[in-house]
Structure formats: structure tokens, C-alpha cells
Amino acid sequence: MGSVRSREGILFFDFRFGGMRCREQTLLDDTPGNRQRLEVFMEKIDREIKQGTFEYEKYFPNSKKLNPATIAGLTKQTRPTVSKSGTPLFNDFVEEWYMECEVAWKISYQKTVRGNIEKHLKPAFGEKEVSHITKGDILKFRSSLAKVPNGKKVLSPSRINHIMTTLRMILNDAADRSHFSTPFVGIKPLKVPPTDVDPFTIKEINLFLSSIRADFLNYYTVRFFSALRTGEVDGLQWQYVDFDRRLILIRETLVQGRIETPKTAGSIREVYMSGPVLEAMKKQSEVTGHSKFVFCSRTGEALDHRNITKRIWYPMLKLLKLKPRRPYQTRHTTATLWLAAGENPEWIARQMGHTSTEMLFTVYSRYVPNLTRNDGFAFENLLCSRLIGGSHDEQ
């Protein structure tokens, strides 16, 4: 499955054909609109590659790849090479596996899996036969991932687990097809530290909203008081806003510039609009009510969260001398405020798109005392009012 990617703000096609990785540059800037247009072409290219009808020169007539040395390789499809032992090389098997599985995945997950394959799995296992990959090879590979730099930090346990999940799926399927024992037996995921939750206080929220640019006040009011995920608020369309019932219907989300259905069934939900959110949405309807998206650019396109975060969010936190936090912390903030207000945990879980209250009690609840300043007082008051010898003995 190919993808549309960006290099220095310019979009390019990235796909595999004839056993080779192909990158073809465009002249288009990296905007949601341009991405959507190029994704249409990318889907068509993928379809033709699968059907065996793709003609490279038809799409990229000026490509540097169209020379005598590479044309032969780009004009024929490859099949997995089977070794003497009867199992294919990892490089070959993984391409066939991916092509068969991608139809069941969302576009965003396809890109995640493809990234894991190209960046980590092929370099480590590409020339090995799938049946010759041992448990020791896998553990050594996982250990090496912990040393891979990811910006200024190494890969997190959570990221490593996601890469290992892709490898597990590939090898389990290979073992099932070629009738050998999967080497993944007994390999458990790495322990992942608790979710990094750092909610804003009411004082910080008031400071932020009183200082933010007027054209982003409604946007951040909704973010702070609705618990919508970034893709849910950026991809929110007016057709899913029910003012009569004070509900926001979460039916679609924005992922890498594309509108998709939510990741899980639990994410499809109805979010109640509190007073501040309802007022902000009504004010926003006066500005963008004629557009498809609730929050959009001047041309009516969905917001680019990377651009907004870089230009608006972090500069504002720095200006107000507030602790730098990801915009996703607005969602965590709403959860802690709901808990501090005494809302039913099951209702909160439904509002957030969680299937259970487990996360509320394991992650968010520890912040409630800091918000309410009533550490244990409610329980103490109950005992004082009911126990004999308390300050409020029952008569």
C-alpha cells in the first residue's frame, strides 16, 4: 500500500512496484486539500498495481527511474521466492502478507504497519527465511529497538510493542501457512509506564482562554470542556452537531488529512454539550455555519493540527509561562473536571469513548484531590456525622 508523504513541506508519492521502493516528488505543498487530491491518485495506482495493469510512465513520464537500467524491474511483478527448505524469505513473504491483509485495515493503520515493515522489520529480517527466525533473533531485535533514537529520545516501550505486534502477526501467519512452530511463544509485551496525564487547572484554563486569539477561542473552549480527541474536533462537521438535544455526534474523525470512521466501536458516541461548549458552538456557527467543517481554514478545509499546534498552541503556553503540554491534555483535563464535579464514572467513560471505567480509576482519579482540595474530607464528614462519639452524633 502506497502513501502520500511530505519532505520539507512538499508532497511525494511513496510506494512499492516490481520489488522496488519508488518515490516520486510532486510540486504541491503539504496541505490537507493537496493530500486528499494525491491520495485519490495513490489509491488508483495501488489498485492498478494489484491488478497488474499499472504503467509507470503513464503516471510519471519524467521520472528518473524510467531508464534502461530500471525499466525491466519496474515492469514486472514479483512473487515470493521459496527457498530449498520450502519457506520464503521474510522480504518476499511480508509483501504478500501485507497485500492480503490491508483491505481489512483503515488507511492510518496501513501506514503504521507499512512504516514498521520498511523502517524496522525488513532491515532486521529481510534476508532470513521466515522458518529460520528464532526466538533469540526476536529478543535480540527487540533489544536493539530500545537503542534506536526517536528524535532526542529512544523508542518508547509502547512504540516498541507496536512494532513487535506487526512482527508477531507476520510470523504467526507464516508459521500457520508453512506449518512450522511460531517463534513468538512466551514473548510478552514490554511493560508500559502509566499514561502521561498532566491536566490543566481551572486557573490555567481561564488564563489560556482569556488570552487566546479570538478566532481560536471557540475551538479551544470545545477542546477543554468536551474531551474530544484531536481528530474528532478537527474533523467535526456541522451535520453531526445537534443543538436541539445539545449533542455532538462522533461519527467520523480526521486522520492524516483524511476523514475516516472512528478507530473503535466505542469511539462512536454522543457527547453532551455543557454550557460553555454549547455557547462556543453557537458562536462558531455564525462564523463557519456555511462550511462543511465546524473548525476550518478560510478556504473551508479542515484544520491541520500540526500547523495549529506549532503556530498557536505552544507559542501561547510559552507566552503565558504555562508548562508545555501536548494539546491532547485538554481531553485529560475534561476527564478530571468531570470526576471532580462528581459525575457518574460510567457516564464519563461513555462520553470519552471508553468501553469501561478502568482508565478513570487507574489514571484520572489521582488528580481529583488536587482539583477539589477535599482529600478524604467527604469520608471524614460521613464518619463524624454517623459514628457514636462523632461531632454530629445521631439522636
C-alpha positions as CSV (number, residue, x, y, z in Angstrom):
1,M,0.0,0.0,0.0
2,G,1.5,3.3,-1.1
3,S,1.2,6.6,0.7
4,V,1.5,10.3,0.2
5,R,4.3,11.7,2.3
6,S,6.0,15.0,2.9
7,R,9.6,16.2,2.6
8,E,10.4,19.8,3.6
9,G,6.8,20.7,3.2
10,I,6.4,19.2,-0.3
11,L,4.3,16.1,-1.0
12,F,5.6,13.0,-2.8
13,F,4.4,9.5,-3.6
14,D,5.9,6.5,-1.8
15,F,5.0,3.0,-3.0
16,R,6.4,-0.3,-4.0
17,F,6.3,-1.7,-7.5
18,G,8.2,-4.6,-9.2
19,G,10.0,-5.4,-5.9
20,M,11.4,-1.9,-5.7
21,R,10.6,1.1,-3.5
22,C,9.6,4.1,-5.6
23,R,9.4,7.7,-4.5
24,E,8.1,10.3,-6.9
25,Q,8.2,14.0,-6.0
26,T,5.4,16.5,-6.7
27,L,5.3,20.3,-6.7
28,L,2.4,20.5,-4.2
29,D,2.7,22.0,-0.7
30,D,1.7,19.8,2.2
31,T,-1.9,20.9,2.9
32,P,-4.9,18.8,3.8
33,G,-6.5,19.6,0.4
34,N,-3.5,18.6,-1.6
35,R,-3.1,15.4,0.4
36,Q,-6.7,14.4,-0.3
37,R,-6.2,15.0,-4.0
38,L,-3.0,13.0,-4.2
39,E,-4.5,10.2,-2.1
40,V,-7.0,9.7,-4.8
41,F,-4.2,9.1,-7.4
42,M,-2.4,6.9,-4.9
43,E,-5.4,4.6,-4.4
44,K,-5.7,4.3,-8.2
45,I,-2.0,3.4,-8.5
46,D,-2.4,0.8,-5.8
47,R,-5.4,-0.7,-7.5
48,E,-3.7,-1.0,-10.8
49,I,-0.5,-2.5,-9.2
50,K,-2.7,-5.2,-7.7
51,Q,-4.5,-5.8,-11.0
52,G,-1.2,-5.9,-12.9
53,T,-2.2,-3.0,-15.2
54,F,0.0,-0.3,-13.8
55,E,2.1,1.6,-16.3
56,Y,4.9,3.6,-14.6
57,E,5.4,6.0,-17.5
58,K,1.7,6.9,-17.6
59,Y,1.8,8.5,-14.2
60,F,5.4,9.6,-14.0
61,P,6.6,10.3,-17.6
62,N,9.5,12.4,-16.5
63,S,10.7,10.0,-13.7
64,K,14.4,9.4,-13.4
65,K,13.5,5.7,-12.9
66,L,12.5,5.4,-16.5
67,N,15.8,4.5,-17.9
68,P,17.0,1.2,-19.5
69,A,18.7,0.0,-16.2
70,T,15.5,0.1,-14.2
71,I,12.6,-0.2,-16.6
72,A,12.8,-4.0,-16.7
73,G,12.5,-4.2,-12.9
74,L,9.6,-1.8,-12.9
75,T,7.5,-3.5,-15.5
76,K,7.1,-7.0,-13.9
77,Q,5.5,-8.1,-10.7
78,T,7.4,-10.3,-8.3
79,R,6.3,-13.4,-6.3
80,P,7.7,-14.7,-3.1
81,T,11.0,-16.6,-3.6
82,V,10.8,-20.0,-1.9
83,S,14.0,-21.5,-0.5
84,K,15.1,-25.1,-0.6
85,S,13.5,-25.6,2.9
86,G,10.1,-24.6,1.4
87,T,9.6,-21.3,3.2
88,P,10.0,-17.8,1.6
89,L,12.4,-15.1,2.6
90,F,10.9,-12.6,5.0
91,N,11.2,-9.8,2.4
92,D,9.0,-11.7,0.0
93,F,6.5,-13.2,2.4
94,V,5.8,-9.8,4.1
95,E,4.8,-8.2,0.8
96,E,2.3,-10.9,0.0
97,W,1.0,-10.9,3.6
98,Y,0.6,-7.1,3.6
99,M,-1.3,-7.1,0.3
100,E,-3.7,-9.7,1.5
101,C,-4.3,-8.0,4.9
102,E,-4.5,-4.3,4.0
103,V,-8.1,-4.5,2.8
104,A,-9.3,-5.1,6.3
105,W,-7.3,-2.1,7.8
106,K,-8.0,1.6,8.0
107,I,-5.7,3.8,5.9
108,S,-4.0,5.1,9.0
109,Y,-3.2,1.6,10.3
110,Q,-2.0,0.6,6.8
111,K,0.6,3.4,7.0
112,T,1.6,2.4,10.5
113,V,2.2,-1.3,9.6
114,R,4.0,-0.3,6.4
115,G,6.2,2.1,8.3
116,N,7.1,-0.7,10.8
117,I,7.9,-3.1,8.0
118,E,10.1,-0.7,6.0
119,K,11.9,1.0,8.8
120,H,12.5,-1.8,11.3
121,L,11.4,-5.3,10.2
122,K,12.9,-5.6,6.7
123,P,16.4,-4.3,7.7
124,A,16.5,-6.9,10.5
125,F,14.9,-9.9,9.0
126,G,14.6,-9.3,5.2
127,E,17.1,-11.9,4.0
128,K,16.2,-14.5,6.5
129,E,13.8,-17.4,5.7
130,V,10.7,-17.0,7.8
131,S,11.1,-20.5,9.3
132,H,14.7,-19.8,10.3
133,I,13.8,-16.8,12.5
134,T,14.3,-17.9,16.1
135,K,13.0,-16.6,19.5
136,G,16.6,-15.5,20.1
137,D,16.5,-13.4,16.9
138,I,13.3,-11.7,18.0
139,L,14.5,-10.9,21.5
140,K,17.8,-9.5,20.1
141,F,15.8,-7.4,17.7
142,R,13.6,-6.0,20.4
143,S,16.6,-5.2,22.5
144,S,18.1,-3.3,19.5
145,L,14.9,-1.2,19.2
146,A,15.4,0.2,22.7
147,K,18.6,1.8,21.4
148,V,17.0,3.3,18.2
149,P,16.9,7.1,18.5
150,N,13.5,8.7,18.0
151,G,14.2,12.4,17.8
152,K,16.1,13.3,21.0
153,K,14.8,10.1,22.8
154,V,14.9,6.4,22.2
155,L,11.8,4.5,21.2
156,S,9.3,4.1,24.0
157,P,8.2,0.7,25.3
158,S,4.7,1.4,23.8
159,R,6.3,2.1,20.3
160,I,8.4,-1.0,20.6
161,N,5.4,-3.1,21.5
162,H,3.5,-1.8,18.4
163,I,6.5,-2.8,16.1
164,M,6.6,-6.2,17.8
165,T,2.9,-6.7,17.2
166,T,3.4,-6.3,13.5
167,L,6.2,-8.8,13.6
168,R,4.1,-11.2,15.6
169,M,1.3,-11.1,13.1
170,I,3.6,-11.7,10.2
171,L,5.4,-14.7,11.8
172,N,2.3,-16.3,13.2
173,D,0.7,-16.2,9.8
174,A,3.9,-17.5,8.1
175,A,4.0,-20.4,10.7
176,D,0.4,-21.2,10.1
177,R,0.8,-21.3,6.3
178,S,4.2,-23.1,6.2
179,H,3.4,-25.5,9.1
180,F,6.3,-24.6,11.5
181,S,6.1,-23.5,15.1
182,T,5.9,-19.8,15.6
183,P,9.0,-18.4,17.5
184,F,6.8,-15.9,19.3
185,V,5.7,-18.3,22.0
186,G,6.4,-16.9,25.5
187,I,7.4,-13.4,24.4
188,K,5.4,-10.9,26.4
189,P,5.0,-7.2,25.6
190,L,7.2,-4.7,27.5
191,K,5.7,-3.0,30.5
192,V,4.4,0.4,29.5
193,P,4.6,3.3,32.0
194,P,1.3,4.9,33.1
195,T,-0.3,7.3,30.7
196,D,1.3,10.7,30.8
197,V,-1.6,12.7,32.2
198,D,-1.0,16.4,33.1
199,P,-4.3,18.2,33.2
200,F,-4.8,22.0,33.3
201,T,-6.2,23.6,36.4
202,I,-9.2,25.9,36.3
203,K,-7.0,28.8,36.8
204,E,-4.8,27.8,33.9
205,I,-7.8,27.3,31.7
206,N,-9.2,30.7,32.5
207,L,-5.8,32.3,31.8
208,F,-5.5,30.5,28.5
209,L,-9.0,31.2,27.2
210,S,-8.8,34.8,28.2
211,S,-5.6,35.3,26.3
212,I,-6.1,33.2,23.2
213,R,-6.8,34.8,19.8
214,A,-10.5,35.5,19.2
215,D,-10.6,33.2,16.1
216,F,-9.4,30.2,18.2
217,L,-11.4,30.9,21.4
218,N,-14.4,28.7,20.4
219,Y,-12.0,25.9,19.2
220,Y,-10.1,25.7,22.5
221,T,-13.2,26.1,24.6
222,V,-14.6,23.0,22.9
223,R,-11.3,21.2,23.4
224,F,-11.1,22.0,27.1
225,F,-14.7,21.1,28.0
226,S,-15.8,18.2,25.7
227,A,-13.0,15.6,25.9
228,L,-12.9,15.2,22.1
229,R,-9.8,13.7,20.6
230,T,-7.8,15.9,18.2
231,G,-9.0,14.1,15.1
232,E,-12.6,14.3,16.3
233,V,-12.7,18.0,16.9
234,D,-10.6,18.9,13.8
235,G,-12.8,16.6,11.6
236,L,-16.1,17.7,13.2
237,Q,-18.8,18.5,10.7
238,W,-22.0,20.6,11.2
239,Q,-24.1,17.6,10.2
240,Y,-23.1,15.9,13.4
241,V,-24.0,18.8,15.7
242,D,-27.5,18.6,17.3
243,F,-28.3,21.8,19.0
244,D,-31.8,20.7,20.0
245,R,-30.5,17.8,22.0
246,R,-27.2,19.5,23.0
247,L,-25.2,16.6,21.5
248,I,-22.1,16.3,19.3
249,L,-22.3,13.0,17.4
250,I,-18.9,11.4,16.9
251,R,-19.3,9.5,13.7
252,E,-16.1,10.4,11.8
253,T,-12.6,11.6,12.6
254,L,-9.7,13.3,10.7
255,V,-6.6,11.1,10.3
256,Q,-3.6,12.5,8.4
257,G,-5.8,14.8,6.4
258,R,-8.5,12.2,5.6
259,I,-11.9,11.7,7.0
260,E,-12.3,8.1,8.4
261,T,-14.6,6.3,10.7
262,P,-13.5,6.2,14.4
263,K,-10.9,3.6,15.4
264,T,-13.1,1.6,17.7
265,A,-16.8,0.9,18.0
266,G,-16.7,2.6,21.5
267,S,-15.5,5.8,19.9
268,I,-18.8,6.2,18.0
269,R,-20.8,8.1,20.6
270,E,-22.8,11.1,21.5
271,V,-21.1,13.8,23.6
272,Y,-23.2,16.1,25.7
273,M,-22.5,19.9,25.2
274,S,-22.1,21.6,28.5
275,G,-23.0,25.3,28.8
276,P,-19.5,26.7,27.7
277,V,-19.4,24.2,24.8
278,L,-22.9,24.9,23.6
279,E,-22.3,28.7,23.7
280,A,-19.0,28.3,21.8
281,M,-20.6,26.1,19.2
282,K,-23.4,28.6,18.6
283,K,-20.9,31.4,18.2
284,Q,-18.9,29.2,15.8
285,S,-22.0,28.5,13.7
286,E,-22.1,32.3,13.0
287,V,-18.6,32.1,11.6
288,T,-18.4,28.7,9.8
289,G,-22.0,27.6,9.7
290,H,-22.0,27.7,5.9
291,S,-19.0,25.4,5.7
292,K,-18.7,21.6,6.0
293,F,-16.4,21.6,9.0
294,V,-17.1,23.3,12.3
295,F,-13.5,24.5,12.6
296,C,-11.8,25.2,9.3
297,S,-9.4,27.3,7.4
298,R,-10.5,30.4,5.4
299,T,-11.0,28.2,2.4
300,G,-13.3,25.8,4.2
301,E,-10.7,23.0,4.6
302,A,-10.3,21.0,7.8
303,L,-7.6,22.3,10.2
304,D,-4.1,20.9,10.1
305,H,-3.4,20.1,13.7
306,R,0.4,20.1,13.3
307,N,0.2,23.7,12.0
308,I,-2.2,24.9,14.7
309,T,-0.1,23.3,17.4
310,K,3.1,24.8,16.2
311,R,1.7,28.3,15.4
312,I,-1.0,28.7,18.2
313,W,-0.8,26.2,21.0
314,Y,2.8,26.2,22.1
315,P,3.5,29.9,21.5
316,M,0.5,30.7,23.7
317,L,1.7,28.4,26.5
318,K,5.1,30.0,26.3
319,L,3.7,33.5,26.4
320,L,1.6,32.7,29.4
321,K,4.6,30.9,31.1
322,L,2.5,27.7,31.4
323,K,4.1,24.3,31.4
324,P,4.5,22.9,27.8
325,R,1.9,20.2,27.3
326,R,0.5,18.4,24.2
327,P,-2.9,19.6,23.0
328,Y,-4.2,16.1,23.9
329,Q,-4.0,17.2,27.6
330,T,-7.2,19.2,27.0
331,R,-9.0,15.8,26.8
332,H,-7.4,14.7,30.0
333,T,-8.4,18.0,31.6
334,T,-12.1,17.4,30.8
335,A,-12.0,14.0,32.4
336,T,-10.5,15.3,35.7
337,L,-13.0,18.1,35.8
338,W,-15.9,15.7,35.3
339,L,-14.6,13.5,38.1
340,A,-14.0,16.4,40.4
341,A,-17.6,17.6,39.8
342,G,-18.9,14.2,40.9
343,E,-20.3,12.9,37.6
344,N,-21.1,9.3,37.2
345,P,-17.9,7.4,36.1
346,E,-19.9,5.2,33.7
347,W,-21.3,8.4,32.0
348,I,-17.8,9.9,31.8
349,A,-16.5,6.7,30.2
350,R,-19.2,6.8,27.6
351,Q,-18.5,10.5,26.9
352,M,-14.9,9.8,26.3
353,G,-15.4,6.7,24.2
354,H,-14.0,4.2,26.7
355,T,-15.5,0.8,26.9
356,S,-15.1,0.6,30.7
357,T,-14.3,2.8,33.7
358,E,-10.9,1.2,34.3
359,M,-8.8,4.1,32.9
360,L,-10.8,6.6,35.0
361,F,-9.8,4.9,38.2
362,T,-6.3,4.0,37.3
363,V,-5.2,7.2,35.6
364,Y,-7.5,10.2,36.1
365,S,-8.8,9.8,39.7
366,R,-5.4,10.6,41.2
367,Y,-5.8,14.1,40.0
368,V,-9.2,14.8,41.6
369,P,-8.0,15.7,45.1
370,N,-5.7,18.3,43.6
371,L,-8.7,19.9,42.0
372,T,-11.2,19.7,44.8
373,R,-8.9,20.2,47.7
374,N,-11.1,17.8,49.7
375,D,-8.6,15.0,50.3
376,G,-10.6,12.5,52.4
377,F,-12.9,15.2,53.9
378,A,-16.1,13.7,52.5
379,F,-15.4,10.3,54.2
380,E,-14.4,12.0,57.4
381,N,-17.5,14.1,57.5
382,L,-19.6,11.0,57.0
383,L,-18.0,9.3,59.9
384,C,-18.3,12.3,62.1
385,S,-22.0,12.6,61.4
386,R,-22.8,8.9,61.8
387,L,-20.4,7.3,64.4
388,I,-21.1,7.5,68.1
389,G,-18.8,9.9,69.7
390,G,-18.5,11.9,66.5
391,S,-19.1,15.7,66.4
392,H,-22.6,15.0,64.9
393,D,-23.9,12.1,66.9
394,E,-27.2,10.7,65.8
395,Q,-30.0,11.5,68.3
